[in-house]
Amino acid sequence: MERTKRDFFSRPAAEQQEFLTQTWCDKCQQPDLGMTDPTEYAEGEKVLIEGKCCRCGEVVATELID
């Protein structure tokens, strides 16, 4: 499925902070480790934010649900 880039940094600062801290890392198997290097995109009907786990550097993704 094709990804359509979106501008994560156009979101309000408080919202950005929430998305960057409320994460789940599959490798670490822990919540809220945080992410760096966020990229927001749409994939079909889904909107996702993808970045790197602050602890291990693995890719983590959060699906945004209205």
N, C-alpha and C positions, 0 to 999 in steps of 0.2 A: 504494500500500500504506500502511496506517495505521502511524504511529509511536507507540510506547509509551515515555513518558519513564521514564528510570532515574536513580538518584542516583550520579553519577560520584564525588562527594566522600565516599561511604560506603566507597570502596575504600581499602586501606592507602596511606599517603603514598608509599612507595617505588614501588608499582604506578602510582599517579597520575603520578608523575614520569616513569616509563618511557614511558607513553602520551603525555605532553605533549612529550617530546623526540624520540621515535622516530617521525618523520612523513615524509611525502613530499608536496611541493607540485607540482601539475601545472603551475602558471604559472612558478614559478622553476626547475622541472626539477632539483631538488636534494633530497637526503634530510636528515633531522635538523635542520631549521631551527626546529622547535618550533611549538607552537600555543598560543593564548590563548583564553579564553572557552569552555572545553570544555562540551559537552552530550552526555550519553550517552542512547541510546535503542535500543529493539528495533524491528526492522522485519521482520515475518515471523519467520524462523528466525535472522536476522542480528542481532548486537549491534554498534553503531557508536558511535564517539566523533567528534564534529564540532566544529571550532573554526576559528580564523583563523590563517593563517600569520604567524609572528612577523616575517618579512621584508617581505612584500608585502600582507598583510591578506586575501588570497583565502581562501575557505572550503576547508578540508582535512578529510578524513574518514579514519578508520582503522577497519577492520573487525576485531573481536576474534575470534580463532579459538582454540578450546579445544585 
